[in-house]
Amino acid sequence: MDQKPLKIMFFLSLLISLITLWDHHLMGYLKNFIVLFHEICHALAALLTGGVVEKISIHGNESGETIALPSKMKGSFVFIVSAGYLGSSMFGGLLLHRGFSGKYEKHSLLILAFTILFITFKFSESGNLAYSTGVLWGALFLLPGLFSRQISSLALVFLGTSVSLYSIYDLFDFAHRIENTDAGILANWILNTNQGKGTPQNSVIFLSYLIGVIWSLISLLIVYLSIQKTFRHAAPAPEPDIHDAEKFPGEVTPEIVDWFLSRGMDLNGKPLPPELISDISKQG
C-alpha cells in the first residue's frame, strides 16, 4: 500500500496542530529541542571549518548559545554564525524530504539520533537543560531508527515539519530584539573588524536588520523549495496507459494489416496463436 497520501495527511494535520497549539506550555519540550538543534547547527559549522566548540547551552526562554573558537579559515566566523538560522531551515527541509522519500528512513533517523547524542555528550554539561533535552530526544529518535521503518518515516516528517515551522517563526526575533540575535552578533563582528571599536549603534542596528532580511529571504526560499520538492516527489506517478502502449506507432492501413497477418504476427510484431493463424488462413 502506498504510504505517501497518508504521510501528506499526517503532514497537514501536524502543521495545523503545531500552529494551533504553538503557545501551549507542553510545546516547550519541542521548542527546547529545536533551539538545541539550532545550536547544534552552529557547532557542526564550527567543527566542519576546523574550529573548536567549547560549550552548548540552552535556556528555558527559547534561547541558547554556542561558545566556539573559529578557525583561521577565511569566512569561517560568518559561516558559523549563519548556520543557526540557515542550517535549521536546510535540515528541516532535508528531514521532511527524507521522511517522504520512502528510502533509508531508518538510516537517516539513526544518523540524526547519533549526531544529537554525540554533540550533547561532548559539548553540554551533565544536568543542564541542553544535556537533558539532547539525551531525551536523541534516545527518542534512536529507538524507531533501530526497529521500525514506518515510525522512522513519520518521525522524520514530524521533525522536518517542526524544525521548518520553527525556523520561520524564529525569524520574528529580528523584529524586536535584533541586537541579541545571530544577525546582531554578525553585524557587530563585521563593523568592529573593519572600523574598529566604537562603531555607532545606528550602524550596527541597520546592518543587523539587513543581515536579518537576507537570512529571512534565504530561509523562506529554502523551506519553500524543500516543501515543493517533497510534495512533487510524493505525488503518485501517472500509471501508463496500457492501450496506448499496445498501439501500433503509426497509421494502420489494410495493406499493413495484411502484411503482418500474412507472416503470423500482430501489429506489435508478436507471434499470433496457431489457432488464430489457422482461422485467418481458412478465411483467405
ZIKA-V408806 format. One record per residue. SS is DSSP state (H for helix, E for strand, C for the rest). Layout:
ss=SS
ss=SS
This chain:
ss=C
ss=C
ss=C
ss=H
ss=H
ss=H
ss=H
ss=H
ss=H
ss=H
ss=H
ss=H
ss=H
ss=H
ss=H
ss=H
ss=H
ss=H
ss=H
ss=H
ss=C
ss=C
ss=C
ss=C
ss=C
ss=C
ss=H
ss=H
ss=H
ss=H
ss=H
ss=H
ss=H
ss=H
ss=H
ss=H
ss=H
ss=H
ss=H
ss=H
ss=H
ss=H
ss=H
ss=H
ss=H
ss=H
ss=H
ss=H
ss=C
ss=C
ss=C
ss=E
ss=E
ss=E
ss=E
ss=E
ss=E
ss=E
ss=C
ss=C
ss=C
ss=C
ss=C
ss=E
ss=E
ss=E
ss=E
ss=E
ss=E
ss=C
ss=C
ss=C
ss=C
ss=C
ss=C
ss=H
ss=H
ss=H
ss=H
ss=H
ss=H
ss=H
ss=H
ss=H
ss=H
ss=H
ss=H
ss=H
ss=H
ss=H
ss=H
ss=H
ss=H
ss=H
ss=H
ss=H
ss=H
ss=H
ss=H
ss=H
ss=H
ss=C
ss=C
ss=C
ss=H
ss=H
ss=H
ss=H
ss=H
ss=H
ss=H
ss=H
ss=H
ss=H
ss=H
ss=H
ss=H
ss=H
ss=H
ss=H
ss=H
ss=H
ss=H
ss=C
ss=C
ss=C
ss=C
ss=C
ss=H
ss=H
ss=H
ss=H
ss=H
ss=H
ss=H
ss=H
ss=H
ss=H
ss=H
ss=H
ss=H
ss=H
ss=H
ss=H
ss=H
ss=H
ss=H
ss=C
ss=H
ss=H
ss=H
ss=H
ss=H
ss=H
ss=H
ss=H
ss=H
ss=H
ss=H
ss=H
ss=H
ss=H
ss=H
ss=H
ss=H
ss=H
ss=H
ss=H
ss=H
ss=H
ss=H
ss=H
ss=H
ss=H
ss=H
ss=H
ss=C
ss=H
ss=H
ss=H
ss=C
ss=H
ss=H
ss=H
ss=H
ss=H
ss=H
ss=H
ss=H
ss=H
ss=H
ss=H
ss=H
ss=H
ss=H
ss=C
ss=C
ss=C
ss=C
ss=C
ss=H
ss=H
ss=H
ss=H
ss=H
ss=H
ss=H
ss=H
ss=H
ss=H
ss=H
ss=H
ss=H
ss=H
ss=H
ss=H
ss=H
ss=H
ss=H
ss=H
ss=H
ss=H
ss=H
ss=H
ss=H
ss=H
ss=H
ss=H
ss=H
ss=H
ss=H
ss=H
ss=H
ss=H
ss=C
ss=C
ss=C
ss=C
ss=C
ss=C
ss=C
ss=H
ss=H
ss=H
ss=H
ss=H
ss=C
ss=C
ss=C
ss=C
ss=C
ss=C
ss=C
ss=H
ss=H
ss=H
ss=H
ss=H
ss=H
ss=H
ss=H
ss=H
ss=C
ss=C
ss=E
ss=C
ss=C
ss=C
ss=C
ss=C
ss=E
ss=C
ss=C
ss=H
ss=H
ss=H
ss=H
ss=H
ss=H
ss=H
ss=H
ss=H
ss=C
ss=C
